[in-house]
Amino acid sequence: MAELNISERQAGDVTILDMDGKVTIGEGSIALRTTIRRLLGEGKKKILLNLGSVGYIDSSGIGELVSSFTAVNKENGTLKLLNLTQKIQDLLAITKLLTVFDVFDSESDALSSFE
Amino acid sequence: MNKEKIEINLPSRLESIDKAVVEATDFASRAGFSEEALYAVDMAMRESVANAVKHGNKLDETKQVEITLKNSSEGLEIIIRDFGAGFAVEEVPDPTNPENLMRADGRGILFMKTFMDEVEWSNHARGGMIVKMLKKR
């Protein structure tokens, strides 16, 4: 089984990526990078990462979230985060990245914020 | 208390990181550490072995990462040695500094320091870098 499974769904012009697994150095980080690049290539620039089923993330995974955010911003898009687990929230606090990302607990609130 | 010490040598490839994490968390679990401590050991081990494999040994599979796990009355001691050129830990930029916030890398040492009670780096007399970490009981 893959380290990280990413399912894609569309809500209007927002692409939601439901992520399930681990975002760690190697396979997990690469899967996220590849998906974000593909979406940007397809002109999908409003992206919501649902991290509710991501049980584990390391510094490489945090770095990949930052790279994804930067890559989407560069294309004048927006990347936001949904359903952070307590562990991921703690890691974003430790790294002082909580203020960088727009973070939501409710999908409908997150989707409205893109409008 | 069950005193124990194990030594593991792993090749410098990314797969070794997971292997090292499993060895360390199994060891800590057998030594009676809490779930919270196991998560901390998992995080710190992952970052330190990733540093050794990627930055120290530069993914050169002919170079080993040497790991020692020790259970003592003080806690769990983890020693990791690579065979790279070494680095000065004080020269690693602070990833929480606003000018470094958007960097894709450089957070591993912060995680190691956050999740362990003590972390220290030194140069091995015969080359390579050693990191010693302690998780207290």
gemmi code that builds the backbone of each chain (N, CA, C; Angstrom):
import gemmi

chains = {
    "A": [
        ("MET", (0.838, -1.201, 0.000), (0.000, 0.000, 0.000), (0.866, 1.243, 0.000)),
        ("ALA", (0.422, 2.256, -0.757), (1.209, 3.486, -0.819), (1.237, 4.160, 0.550)),
        ("GLU", (2.334, 4.865, 0.792), (2.488, 5.562, 2.064), (1.435, 6.656, 2.231)),
        ("LEU", (1.115, 7.310, 1.091), (0.130, 8.386, 1.122), (-0.812, 8.232, -0.068)),
        ("ASN", (-2.111, 8.142, 0.235), (-3.107, 8.121, -0.841), (-3.757, 9.495, -0.919)),
        ("ILE", (-3.871, 9.997, -2.151), (-4.484, 11.308, -2.335), (-5.664, 11.155, -3.293)),
        ("SER", (-6.880, 11.445, -2.792), (-8.061, 11.421, -3.665), (-8.444, 12.863, -3.947)),
        ("GLU", (-8.930, 13.036, -5.162), (-9.217, 14.402, -5.610), (-10.708, 14.556, -5.852)),
        ("ARG", (-11.293, 15.639, -5.377), (-12.677, 15.948, -5.738), (-12.782, 17.444, -5.976)),
        ("GLN", (-13.854, 17.812, -6.672), (-14.030, 19.203, -7.083), (-15.267, 19.780, -6.403)),
        ("ALA", (-15.162, 20.965, -5.831), (-16.323, 21.673, -5.274), (-16.316, 23.051, -5.923)),
        ("GLY", (-17.070, 23.189, -7.014), (-16.992, 24.425, -7.803), (-15.599, 24.515, -8.412)),
        ("ASP", (-14.952, 25.649, -8.197), (-13.596, 25.773, -8.756), (-12.507, 25.423, -7.736)),
        ("VAL", (-12.931, 24.886, -6.605), (-11.942, 24.476, -5.589), (-11.670, 22.976, -5.721)),
        ("THR", (-10.393, 22.636, -5.758), (-10.011, 21.220, -5.779), (-9.668, 20.792, -4.358)),
        ("ILE", (-10.363, 19.765, -3.899), (-10.094, 19.257, -2.544), (-9.271, 17.982, -2.674)),
        ("LEU", (-8.159, 17.959, -1.972), (-7.336, 16.746, -1.943), (-7.511, 16.079, -0.582)),
        ("ASP", (-8.155, 14.916, -0.581), (-8.312, 14.144, 0.651), (-7.078, 13.264, 0.793)),
        ("MET", (-6.283, 13.565, 1.787), (-5.013, 12.854, 1.950), (-5.137, 11.841, 3.083)),
        ("ASP", (-4.604, 10.654, 2.851), (-4.735, 9.569, 3.815), (-3.391, 8.834, 3.923)),
        ("GLY", (-2.779, 8.902, 5.078), (-1.507, 8.197, 5.254), (-0.463, 9.076, 5.908)),
        ("LYS", (0.778, 8.905, 5.456), (1.894, 9.634, 6.060), (2.521, 10.573, 5.029)),
        ("VAL", (2.845, 11.779, 5.453), (3.599, 12.690, 4.578), (5.006, 12.779, 5.157)),
        ("THR", (5.861, 11.900, 4.697), (7.231, 11.851, 5.218), (8.223, 11.862, 4.063)),
        ("ILE", (9.488, 11.942, 4.429), (10.559, 12.011, 3.435), (10.426, 10.847, 2.450)),
        ("GLY", (10.582, 11.144, 1.176), (10.458, 10.101, 0.152), (9.072, 10.085, -0.459)),
        ("GLU", (8.476, 8.905, -0.460), (7.238, 8.659, -1.215), (6.089, 9.629, -0.897)),
        ("GLY", (5.830, 9.849, 0.392), (4.703, 10.688, 0.790), (4.866, 12.123, 0.319)),
        ("SER", (6.051, 12.681, 0.538), (6.313, 14.061, 0.125), (6.260, 14.190, -1.395)),
        ("ILE", (6.798, 13.200, -2.080), (6.835, 13.243, -3.556), (5.414, 13.163, -4.114)),
        ("ALA", (4.569, 12.331, -3.495), (3.175, 12.189, -3.965), (2.458, 13.533, -3.895)),
        ("LEU", (2.660, 14.261, -2.802), (2.017, 15.570, -2.653), (2.550, 16.549, -3.700)),
        ("ARG", (3.882, 16.581, -3.844), (4.504, 17.507, -4.808), (3.993, 17.252, -6.220)),
        ("THR", (3.954, 15.973, -6.601), (3.529, 15.603, -7.953), (2.081, 16.026, -8.196)),
        ("THR", (1.235, 15.804, -7.200), (-0.187, 16.149, -7.357), (-0.371, 17.663, -7.501)),
        ("ILE", (0.322, 18.423, -6.660), (0.186, 19.897, -6.721), (0.672, 20.410, -8.085)),
        ("ARG", (1.792, 19.890, -8.546), (2.330, 20.330, -9.846), (1.347, 20.027, -10.966)),
        ("ARG", (0.738, 18.834, -10.902), (-0.210, 18.442, -11.950), (-1.421, 19.368, -11.936)),
        ("LEU", (-1.939, 19.648, -10.735), (-3.113, 20.533, -10.637), (-2.792, 21.908, -11.205)),
        ("LEU", (-1.627, 22.437, -10.857), (-1.245, 23.761, -11.374), (-1.116, 23.716, -12.891)),
        ("GLY", (-0.590, 22.616, -13.394), (-0.467, 22.428, -14.848), (-1.823, 22.405, -15.529)),
        ("GLU", (-2.831, 21.917, -14.797), (-4.193, 21.858, -15.350), (-4.959, 23.159, -15.105)),
        ("GLY", (-4.272, 24.146, -14.515), (-4.902, 25.445, -14.259), (-5.782, 25.460, -13.018)),
        ("LYS", (-5.676, 24.416, -12.173), (-6.462, 24.381, -10.930), (-5.634, 25.064, -9.831)),
        ("LYS", (-6.102, 26.235, -9.452), (-5.270, 27.061, -8.565), (-5.903, 27.341, -7.211)),
        ("LYS", (-7.086, 26.797, -6.976), (-7.692, 26.911, -5.650), (-7.683, 25.510, -5.054)),
        ("ILE", (-6.826, 25.324, -4.087), (-6.593, 23.960, -3.591), (-6.798, 23.903, -2.072)),
        ("LEU", (-7.563, 22.903, -1.652), (-7.814, 22.687, -0.223), (-7.263, 21.312, 0.149)),
        ("LEU", (-6.290, 21.292, 1.041), (-5.695, 20.018, 1.474), (-6.414, 19.537, 2.726)),
        ("ASN", (-7.099, 18.416, 2.606), (-7.776, 17.821, 3.765), (-6.822, 16.835, 4.439)),
        ("LEU", (-6.304, 17.254, 5.592), (-5.282, 16.457, 6.280), (-5.865, 15.619, 7.426)),
        ("GLY", (-7.188, 15.499, 7.451), (-7.857, 14.800, 8.552), (-7.403, 13.364, 8.745)),
        ("SER", (-6.985, 12.698, 7.668), (-6.548, 11.302, 7.791), (-5.038, 11.153, 7.642)),
        ("VAL", (-4.335, 12.266, 7.816), (-2.869, 12.191, 7.818), (-2.429, 12.039, 9.273)),
        ("GLY", (-2.010, 10.836, 9.602), (-1.689, 10.545, 10.993), (-0.277, 10.926, 11.363)),
        ("TYR", (0.541, 11.206, 10.364), (1.952, 11.405, 10.670), (2.582, 12.288, 9.610)),
        ("ILE", (3.376, 13.235, 10.055), (4.097, 14.102, 9.121), (5.458, 14.424, 9.745)),
        ("ASP", (6.510, 14.451, 8.942), (7.837, 14.784, 9.479), (8.269, 16.141, 8.936)),
        ("SER", (9.511, 16.524, 9.176), (9.957, 17.859, 8.746), (9.960, 17.972, 7.227)),
        ("SER", (10.209, 16.853, 6.557), (10.171, 16.858, 5.095), (8.737, 17.111, 4.608)),
        ("GLY", (7.771, 16.496, 5.276), (6.360, 16.702, 4.929), (5.923, 18.138, 5.192)),
        ("ILE", (6.369, 18.694, 6.314), (6.059, 20.102, 6.615), (6.673, 20.981, 5.514)),
        ("GLY", (7.909, 20.641, 5.142), (8.580, 21.387, 4.072), (7.814, 21.307, 2.766)),
        ("GLU", (7.214, 20.151, 2.516), (6.440, 19.968, 1.279), (5.163, 20.801, 1.306)),
        ("LEU", (4.562, 20.934, 2.489), (3.381, 21.817, 2.609), (3.784, 23.256, 2.278)),
        ("VAL", (4.941, 23.668, 2.795), (5.424, 25.031, 2.537), (5.718, 25.216, 1.045)),
        ("SER", (6.390, 24.225, 0.447), (6.706, 24.309, -0.991), (5.433, 24.361, -1.827)),
        ("SER", (4.444, 23.566, -1.434), (3.168, 23.551, -2.164), (2.508, 24.922, -2.079)),
        ("PHE", (2.488, 25.478, -0.878), (1.903, 26.802, -0.644), (2.593, 27.835, -1.534)),
        ("THR", (3.921, 27.789, -1.558), (4.702, 28.755, -2.355), (4.439, 28.566, -3.844)),
        ("ALA", (4.406, 27.307, -4.293), (4.200, 27.019, -5.719), (2.823, 27.507, -6.175)),
        ("VAL", (1.814, 27.303, -5.344), (0.445, 27.725, -5.697), (0.359, 29.257, -5.705)),
        ("ASN", (0.963, 29.891, -4.698), (0.975, 31.363, -4.633), (1.629, 31.971, -5.866)),
        ("LYS", (2.717, 31.350, -6.309), (3.462, 31.848, -7.472), (2.586, 31.892, -8.718)),
        ("GLU", (1.616, 30.975, -8.770), (0.702, 30.914, -9.921), (-0.565, 31.731, -9.644)),
        ("ASN", (-0.468, 32.625, -8.652), (-1.610, 33.448, -8.224), (-2.793, 32.609, -7.753)),
        ("GLY", (-2.487, 31.468, -7.171), (-3.537, 30.616, -6.621), (-3.558, 30.687, -5.103)),
        ("THR", (-4.383, 29.829, -4.508), (-4.512, 29.802, -3.048), (-4.543, 28.354, -2.570)),
        ("LEU", (-3.753, 28.087, -1.559), (-3.770, 26.755, -0.957), (-4.120, 26.905, 0.528)),
        ("LYS", (-5.105, 26.137, 0.972), (-5.531, 26.208, 2.373), (-5.568, 24.802, 2.965)),
        ("LEU", (-5.587, 24.759, 4.289), (-5.544, 23.466, 4.981), (-6.840, 23.211, 5.743)),
        ("LEU", (-7.247, 21.946, 5.739), (-8.492, 21.552, 6.394), (-8.236, 20.373, 7.329)),
        ("ASN", (-8.932, 20.377, 8.475), (-8.943, 19.239, 9.409), (-7.550, 18.797, 9.874)),
        ("LEU", (-6.840, 19.710, 10.485), (-5.530, 19.330, 11.021), (-5.717, 18.460, 12.263)),
        ("THR", (-4.964, 17.390, 12.354), (-4.957, 16.609, 13.599), (-4.201, 17.429, 14.648)),
        ("GLN", (-4.362, 17.042, 15.903), (-3.668, 17.782, 16.970), (-2.157, 17.742, 16.754)),
        ("LYS", (-1.660, 16.568, 16.324), (-0.210, 16.439, 16.141), (0.300, 17.392, 15.059)),
        ("ILE", (-0.434, 17.475, 13.951), (0.008, 18.362, 12.869), (-0.106, 19.821, 13.310)),
        ("GLN", (-1.187, 20.118, 14.042), (-1.345, 21.481, 14.546), (-0.164, 21.849, 15.453)),
        ("ASP", (0.234, 20.910, 16.296), (1.367, 21.158, 17.198), (2.650, 21.405, 16.393)),
        ("LEU", (2.853, 20.603, 15.341), (4.075, 20.769, 14.544), (4.078, 22.122, 13.828)),
        ("LEU", (2.910, 22.546, 13.354), (2.837, 23.851, 12.689), (3.048, 24.979, 13.701)),
        ("ALA", (2.646, 24.738, 14.952), (2.883, 25.747, 15.999), (4.384, 25.816, 16.319)),
        ("ILE", (5.007, 24.649, 16.459), (6.446, 24.602, 16.776), (7.257, 25.322, 15.693)),
        ("THR", (6.851, 25.129, 14.459), (7.598, 25.707, 13.339), (7.123, 27.127, 12.992)),
        ("LYS", (6.160, 27.628, 13.773), (5.593, 28.980, 13.589), (4.938, 29.153, 12.220)),
        ("LEU", (4.408, 28.051, 11.702), (3.770, 28.107, 10.386), (2.245, 28.236, 10.473)),
        ("LEU", (1.712, 28.186, 11.702), (0.247, 28.277, 11.828), (-0.274, 29.606, 11.296)),
        ("THR", (0.562, 30.638, 11.406), (0.125, 31.960, 10.939), (0.281, 32.098, 9.425)),
        ("VAL", (1.067, 31.212, 8.831), (1.302, 31.282, 7.378), (0.101, 30.696, 6.620)),
        ("PHE", (-0.388, 29.566, 7.123), (-1.469, 28.858, 6.423), (-2.845, 29.321, 6.898)),
        ("ASP", (-3.801, 29.317, 5.988), (-5.201, 29.468, 6.363), (-5.693, 28.075, 6.727)),
        ("VAL", (-6.156, 27.908, 7.960), (-6.520, 26.584, 8.463), (-8.002, 26.559, 8.850)),
        ("PHE", (-8.691, 25.491, 8.457), (-10.132, 25.382, 8.747), (-10.464, 24.027, 9.355)),
        ("ASP", (-11.513, 24.033, 10.202), (-12.024, 22.776, 10.771), (-13.272, 22.319, 10.025)),
        ("SER", (-13.870, 23.235, 9.267), (-15.108, 22.898, 8.568), (-14.908, 23.072, 7.062)),
        ("GLU", (-15.301, 22.037, 6.322), (-15.111, 22.093, 4.867), (-15.930, 23.227, 4.249)),
        ("SER", (-17.173, 23.410, 4.742), (-18.011, 24.453, 4.132), (-17.422, 25.842, 4.404)),
        ("ASP", (-16.884, 26.039, 5.619), (-16.236, 27.324, 5.918), (-15.017, 27.532, 5.007)),
        ("ALA", (-14.272, 26.456, 4.833), (-13.074, 26.555, 3.982), (-13.470, 26.916, 2.554)),
        ("LEU", (-14.500, 26.243, 2.039), (-14.926, 26.497, 0.659), (-15.433, 27.935, 0.504)),
        ("SER", (-16.204, 28.412, 1.487), (-16.720, 29.797, 1.416), (-15.566, 30.792, 1.367)),
        ("SER", (-14.483, 30.476, 2.069), (-13.364, 31.431, 2.146), (-12.669, 31.633, 0.805)),
        ("PHE", (-12.871, 30.709, -0.120), (-12.245, 30.850, -1.451), (-13.018, 31.831, -2.330)),
        ("GLU", (-14.293, 32.120, -1.920), (-15.150, 32.925, -2.803), (-14.721, 34.383, -2.819)),
    ],
    "B": [
        ("MET", (14.627, -2.835, 36.723), (14.494, -2.337, 35.351), (15.416, -3.124, 34.414)),
        ("ASN", (14.957, -3.339, 33.265), (15.683, -4.118, 32.280), (16.707, -3.248, 31.540)),
        ("LYS", (17.999, -3.428, 31.860), (19.009, -2.627, 31.150), (19.341, -3.343, 29.856)),
        ("GLU", (19.511, -2.575, 28.841), (19.676, -3.192, 27.532), (20.404, -2.236, 26.599)),
        ("LYS", (21.081, -2.781, 25.648), (21.740, -1.939, 24.645), (21.736, -2.707, 23.329)),
        ("ILE", (21.377, -2.048, 22.254), (21.501, -2.710, 20.953), (22.193, -1.778, 19.953)),
        ("GLU", (22.866, -2.400, 19.009), (23.552, -1.629, 17.973), (23.040, -2.089, 16.614)),
        ("ILE", (22.804, -1.132, 15.753), (22.267, -1.437, 14.419), (23.072, -0.654, 13.399)),
        ("ASN", (23.424, -1.303, 12.310), (24.066, -0.594, 11.200), (23.149, -0.668, 9.991)),
        ("LEU", (22.905, 0.472, 9.384), (22.001, 0.504, 8.231), (22.659, 1.216, 7.058)),
        ("PRO", (22.340, 0.778, 5.834), (22.896, 1.464, 4.665), (22.226, 2.830, 4.476)),
        ("SER", (22.912, 3.716, 3.778), (22.396, 5.082, 3.621), (21.388, 5.162, 2.484)),
        ("ARG", (20.190, 4.673, 2.748), (19.086, 4.858, 1.812), (17.837, 5.228, 2.598)),
        ("LEU", (16.866, 5.828, 1.902), (15.689, 6.364, 2.593), (14.931, 5.279, 3.357)),
        ("GLU", (14.921, 4.049, 2.836), (14.195, 2.953, 3.491), (14.748, 2.680, 4.898)),
        ("SER", (15.997, 3.019, 5.101), (16.613, 2.765, 6.416), (15.979, 3.627, 7.498)),
        ("ILE", (15.385, 4.748, 7.101), (14.792, 5.655, 8.097), (13.648, 4.945, 8.823)),
        ("ASP", (12.714, 4.365, 8.066), (11.584, 3.648, 8.670), (12.078, 2.492, 9.544)),
        ("LYS", (13.091, 1.780, 9.033), (13.634, 0.641, 9.761), (14.194, 1.086, 11.117)),
        ("ALA", (14.922, 2.189, 11.096), (15.515, 2.710, 12.335), (14.426, 3.157, 13.314)),
        ("VAL", (13.387, 3.776, 12.776), (12.288, 4.249, 13.627), (11.599, 3.063, 14.308)),
        ("VAL", (11.345, 2.003, 13.541), (10.694, 0.812, 14.107), (11.573, 0.200, 15.201)),
        ("GLU", (12.867, 0.080, 14.935), (13.792, -0.491, 15.944), (13.759, 0.337, 17.223)),
        ("ALA", (13.819, 1.668, 17.070), (13.909, 2.544, 18.245), (12.602, 2.547, 19.044)),
        ("THR", (11.475, 2.584, 18.349), (10.192, 2.636, 19.078), (9.884, 1.280, 19.720)),
        ("ASP", (10.254, 0.173, 19.056), (10.082, -1.151, 19.669), (10.929, -1.251, 20.941)),
        ("PHE", (12.148, -0.763, 20.833), (13.087, -0.787, 21.956), (12.522, 0.025, 23.126)),
        ("ALA", (12.036, 1.235, 22.801), (11.494, 2.121, 23.838), (10.227, 1.530, 24.451)),
        ("SER", (9.429, 0.876, 23.612), (8.205, 0.253, 24.101), (8.537, -0.877, 25.087)),
        ("ARG", (9.514, -1.709, 24.714), (9.938, -2.810, 25.603), (10.487, -2.263, 26.920)),
        ("ALA", (11.075, -1.057, 26.827), (11.661, -0.438, 28.021), (10.612, 0.288, 28.861)),
        ("GLY", (9.361, 0.244, 28.402), (8.266, 0.771, 29.208), (7.963, 2.249, 29.040)),
        ("PHE", (8.429, 2.853, 27.967), (8.127, 4.276, 27.748), (6.663, 4.461, 27.333)),
        ("SER", (6.127, 5.640, 27.654), (4.713, 5.933, 27.384), (4.477, 6.121, 25.877)),
        ("GLU", (3.210, 6.100, 25.486), (2.835, 6.328, 24.081), (3.343, 7.688, 23.607)),
        ("GLU", (3.232, 8.675, 24.482), (3.678, 10.029, 24.143), (5.189, 10.042, 23.890)),
        ("ALA", (5.907, 9.323, 24.741), (7.365, 9.251, 24.586), (7.730, 8.495, 23.308)),
        ("LEU", (6.937, 7.474, 22.972), (7.216, 6.700, 21.748), (7.064, 7.587, 20.517)),
        ("TYR", (6.057, 8.450, 20.538), (5.869, 9.382, 19.408), (7.071, 10.324, 19.312)),
        ("ALA", (7.530, 10.803, 20.475), (8.675, 11.716, 20.495), (9.929, 11.021, 19.951)),
        ("VAL", (10.132, 9.779, 20.382), (11.294, 9.012, 19.904), (11.180, 8.786, 18.397)),
        ("ASP", (9.985, 8.457, 17.949), (9.715, 8.244, 16.523), (10.112, 9.496, 15.720)),
        ("MET", (9.612, 10.665, 16.162), (9.885, 11.908, 15.437), (11.385, 12.229, 15.414)),
        ("ALA", (12.014, 12.156, 16.600), (13.433, 12.528, 16.691), (14.316, 11.550, 15.922)),
        ("MET", (13.950, 10.264, 16.007), (14.728, 9.235, 15.308), (14.633, 9.439, 13.795)),
        ("ARG", (13.417, 9.698, 13.326), (13.199, 9.902, 11.893), (14.055, 11.063, 11.372)),
        ("GLU", (14.052, 12.156, 12.131), (14.788, 13.343, 11.683), (16.298, 13.113, 11.734)),
        ("SER", (16.759, 12.471, 12.796), (18.207, 12.312, 12.935), (18.753, 11.308, 11.927)),
        ("VAL", (18.013, 10.226, 11.686), (18.502, 9.246, 10.702), (18.383, 9.832, 9.284)),
        ("ALA", (17.326, 10.595, 9.039), (17.187, 11.248, 7.728), (18.368, 12.183, 7.482)),
        ("ASN", (18.765, 12.934, 8.518), (19.928, 13.824, 8.389), (21.195, 13.030, 8.075)),
        ("ALA", (21.383, 11.916, 8.802), (22.588, 11.102, 8.615), (22.641, 10.503, 7.203)),
        ("VAL", (21.486, 9.992, 6.752), (21.413, 9.329, 5.440), (21.568, 10.350, 4.311)),
        ("LYS", (20.824, 11.446, 4.433), (20.728, 12.399, 3.315), (21.855, 13.430, 3.335)),
        ("HIS", (22.015, 14.104, 4.448), (22.988, 15.203, 4.505), (24.380, 14.716, 4.895)),
        ("GLY", (24.457, 13.747, 5.820), (25.757, 13.239, 6.247), (26.376, 12.348, 5.181)),
        ("ASN", (25.751, 11.197, 4.976), (26.313, 10.212, 4.031), (25.896, 10.454, 2.580)),
        ("LYS", (25.082, 11.455, 2.360), (24.657, 11.875, 1.017), (24.152, 10.702, 0.167)),
        ("LEU", (23.360, 9.840, 0.812), (22.710, 8.696, 0.157), (23.706, 7.732, -0.489)),
        ("ASP", (24.954, 7.767, -0.019), (25.968, 6.835, -0.510), (25.781, 5.511, 0.254)),
        ("GLU", (25.244, 4.512, -0.454), (24.882, 3.251, 0.214), (26.083, 2.471, 0.735)),
        ("THR", (27.281, 2.852, 0.307), (28.469, 2.165, 0.839), (28.809, 2.705, 2.234)),
        ("LYS", (28.183, 3.820, 2.589), (28.416, 4.372, 3.928), (27.265, 3.959, 4.854)),
        ("GLN", (27.635, 3.539, 6.045), (26.636, 3.069, 7.005), (26.180, 4.194, 7.930)),
        ("VAL", (25.019, 3.988, 8.493), (24.583, 4.805, 9.625), (24.612, 3.867, 10.825)),
        ("GLU", (25.404, 4.224, 11.830), (25.547, 3.371, 13.015), (24.656, 3.914, 14.138)),
        ("ILE", (23.829, 3.032, 14.641), (22.853, 3.454, 15.654), (23.041, 2.625, 16.919)),
        ("THR", (23.091, 3.290, 18.065), (23.130, 2.592, 19.353), (21.936, 3.054, 20.184)),
        ("LEU", (21.219, 2.085, 20.724), (20.086, 2.388, 21.603), (20.423, 1.834, 22.983)),
        ("LYS", (20.325, 2.688, 23.996), (20.659, 2.248, 25.360), (19.521, 2.603, 26.299)),
        ("ASN", (19.164, 1.641, 27.124), (18.148, 1.865, 28.148), (18.860, 1.935, 29.497)),
        ("SER", (18.733, 3.054, 30.183), (19.397, 3.189, 31.480), (18.415, 3.770, 32.484)),
        ("SER", (18.890, 3.938, 33.707), (18.006, 4.507, 34.736), (17.627, 5.946, 34.372)),
        ("GLU", (18.495, 6.603, 33.605), (18.236, 7.995, 33.223), (17.167, 8.096, 32.139)),
        ("GLY", (17.157, 7.129, 31.265), (16.190, 7.158, 30.173), (16.688, 6.386, 28.967)),
        ("LEU", (16.173, 6.785, 27.812), (16.577, 6.133, 26.560), (17.611, 7.010, 25.871)),
        ("GLU", (18.794, 6.422, 25.642), (19.832, 7.172, 24.956), (19.947, 6.642, 23.528)),
        ("ILE", (19.999, 7.557, 22.585), (20.132, 7.184, 21.164), (21.386, 7.858, 20.629)),
        ("ILE", (22.243, 7.060, 20.037), (23.466, 7.616, 19.437), (23.473, 7.248, 17.957)),
        ("ILE", (23.654, 8.240, 17.112), (23.648, 8.003, 15.667), (24.921, 8.583, 15.074)),
        ("ARG", (25.617, 7.759, 14.328), (26.842, 8.238, 13.691), (26.729, 8.106, 12.182)),
        ("ASP", (27.133, 9.151, 11.484), (27.259, 9.047, 10.035), (28.739, 9.161, 9.669)),
        ("PHE", (29.028, 9.078, 8.375), (30.422, 9.131, 7.925), (30.614, 10.271, 6.931)),
        ("GLY", (29.880, 11.342, 7.146), (29.961, 12.493, 6.254), (30.991, 13.504, 6.721)),
        ("ALA", (30.910, 14.696, 6.133), (31.899, 15.738, 6.411), (31.610, 16.481, 7.709)),
        ("GLY", (30.412, 16.279, 8.261), (30.051, 16.970, 9.495), (29.549, 18.380, 9.228)),
        ("PHE", (29.036, 19.006, 10.266), (28.537, 20.374, 10.134), (28.550, 21.035, 11.517)),
        ("ALA", (28.478, 22.347, 11.512), (28.430, 23.083, 12.778), (26.971, 23.397, 13.066)),
        ("VAL", (26.442, 22.753, 14.097), (25.005, 22.877, 14.371), (24.603, 24.329, 14.636)),
        ("GLU", (25.530, 25.102, 15.223), (25.213, 26.503, 15.534), (25.100, 27.354, 14.265)),
        ("GLU", (25.577, 26.812, 13.157), (25.487, 27.575, 11.902), (24.224, 27.251, 11.103)),
        ("VAL", (23.457, 26.284, 11.588), (22.211, 25.937, 10.889), (21.190, 27.049, 11.165)),
        ("PRO", (20.613, 27.658, 10.115), (19.686, 28.772, 10.337), (18.460, 28.358, 11.139)),
        ("ASP", (17.990, 29.283, 11.982), (16.797, 29.031, 12.785), (15.570, 29.035, 11.862)),
        ("PRO", (14.882, 27.874, 11.735), (13.754, 27.808, 10.784), (12.550, 28.630, 11.227)),
        ("THR", (12.544, 29.056, 12.517), (11.402, 29.846, 12.990), (11.641, 31.352, 12.834)),
        ("ASN", (12.841, 31.697, 12.369), (13.121, 33.094, 12.066), (12.260, 33.503, 10.863)),
        ("PRO", (11.567, 34.648, 10.926), (10.660, 35.018, 9.834), (11.275, 34.904, 8.431)),
        ("GLU", (12.566, 35.213, 8.327), (13.178, 35.158, 6.980), (13.379, 33.722, 6.475)),
        ("ASN", (13.283, 32.745, 7.400), (13.465, 31.340, 6.992), (12.166, 30.543, 6.967)),
        ("LEU", (11.068, 31.187, 7.362), (9.799, 30.453, 7.518), (9.372, 29.709, 6.263)),
        ("MET", (9.621, 30.297, 5.105), (9.120, 29.695, 3.864), (10.150, 28.772, 3.206)),
        ("ARG", (11.208, 28.450, 3.920), (12.173, 27.481, 3.376), (11.569, 26.083, 3.420)),
        ("ALA", (11.915, 25.285, 2.419), (11.344, 23.933, 2.349), (12.048, 22.982, 3.308)),
        ("ASP", (13.261, 23.330, 3.736), (13.992, 22.387, 4.591), (14.547, 23.095, 5.832)),
        ("GLY", (15.276, 22.344, 6.639), (15.953, 22.941, 7.787), (15.195, 22.871, 9.102)),
        ("ARG", (14.162, 22.006, 9.187), (13.384, 21.927, 10.434), (13.689, 20.670, 11.257)),
        ("GLY", (14.533, 19.796, 10.719), (14.807, 18.516, 11.384), (15.433, 18.690, 12.762)),
        ("ILE", (16.417, 19.575, 12.856), (17.109, 19.784, 14.131), (16.146, 20.372, 15.163)),
        ("LEU", (15.287, 21.269, 14.716), (14.273, 21.841, 15.615), (13.391, 20.728, 16.188)),
        ("PHE", (12.981, 19.787, 15.343), (12.131, 18.688, 15.811), (12.886, 17.800, 16.808)),
        ("MET", (14.154, 17.516, 16.505), (14.943, 16.674, 17.419), (15.037, 17.333, 18.789)),
        ("LYS", (15.318, 18.634, 18.797), (15.450, 19.357, 20.072), (14.096, 19.453, 20.794)),
        ("THR", (13.033, 19.564, 20.006), (11.697, 19.690, 20.601), (11.262, 18.393, 21.273)),
        ("PHE", (11.530, 17.270, 20.614), (10.960, 16.009, 21.090), (11.845, 15.236, 22.067)),
        ("MET", (13.131, 15.596, 22.135), (14.009, 14.903, 23.082), (14.389, 15.844, 24.218)),
        ("ASP", (14.826, 15.278, 25.342), (15.198, 16.116, 26.482), (16.605, 16.689, 26.320)),
        ("GLU", (17.467, 15.913, 25.692), (18.834, 16.411, 25.459), (19.262, 15.971, 24.063)),
        ("VAL", (19.926, 16.873, 23.340), (20.487, 16.527, 22.029), (21.838, 17.221, 21.911)),
        ("GLU", (22.860, 16.456, 21.571), (24.161, 17.107, 21.349), (24.879, 16.480, 20.170)),
        ("TRP", (25.620, 17.324, 19.464), (26.342, 16.890, 18.281), (27.843, 16.962, 18.551)),
        ("SER", (28.581, 16.032, 17.963), (30.046, 16.096, 18.075), (30.656, 15.430, 16.850)),
        ("ASN", (31.937, 15.709, 16.638), (32.648, 15.065, 15.536), (33.337, 13.818, 16.058)),
        ("HIS", (33.240, 12.732, 15.314), (33.926, 11.500, 15.704), (35.411, 11.644, 15.378)),
        ("ALA", (36.261, 11.084, 16.260), (37.714, 11.203, 16.070), (38.165, 10.645, 14.722)),
        ("ARG", (37.445, 9.614, 14.244), (37.867, 9.010, 12.965), (36.944, 9.425, 11.813)),
        ("GLY", (36.318, 10.578, 11.977), (35.492, 11.122, 10.889), (34.019, 10.858, 11.105)),
        ("GLY", (33.225, 11.738, 10.529), (31.771, 11.592, 10.658), (31.232, 12.353, 11.857)),
        ("MET", (29.936, 12.406, 11.904), (29.235, 13.195, 12.920), (28.504, 12.245, 13.864)),
        ("ILE", (28.452, 12.622, 15.120), (27.697, 11.828, 16.101), (26.631, 12.726, 16.723)),
        ("VAL", (25.419, 12.212, 16.775), (24.392, 12.917, 17.533), (23.934, 12.005, 18.666)),
        ("LYS", (23.906, 12.571, 19.875), (23.443, 11.820, 21.056), (22.165, 12.464, 21.542)),
        ("MET", (21.145, 11.637, 21.731), (19.866, 12.178, 22.196), (19.410, 11.379, 23.424)),
        ("LEU", (18.755, 12.065, 24.326), (18.244, 11.394, 25.517), (16.767, 11.715, 25.695)),
        ("LYS", (15.990, 10.657, 25.908), (14.593, 10.824, 26.305), (14.484, 10.340, 27.739)),
        ("LYS", (14.212, 11.269, 28.647), (14.152, 10.890, 30.067), (12.883, 10.115, 30.369)),
        ("ARG", (12.933, 9.331, 31.424), (11.752, 8.575, 31.856), (10.721, 9.493, 32.466)),
    ],
}
model = gemmi.Model(1)
for chain_id, residues in chains.items():
    chain = gemmi.Chain(chain_id)
    for i, (resn, *xyz) in enumerate(residues, 1):
        res = gemmi.Residue()
        res.name, res.seqid = resn, gemmi.SeqId(i, " ")
        for name, pos in zip(("N", "CA", "C"), xyz):
            atom = gemmi.Atom()
            atom.name, atom.element = name, gemmi.Element(name[0])
            atom.pos, atom.b_iso = gemmi.Position(*pos), 0.0
            res.add_atom(atom)
        chain.add_residue(res)
    model.add_chain(chain)
structure = gemmi.Structure()
structure.add_model(model)
structure.setup_entities()
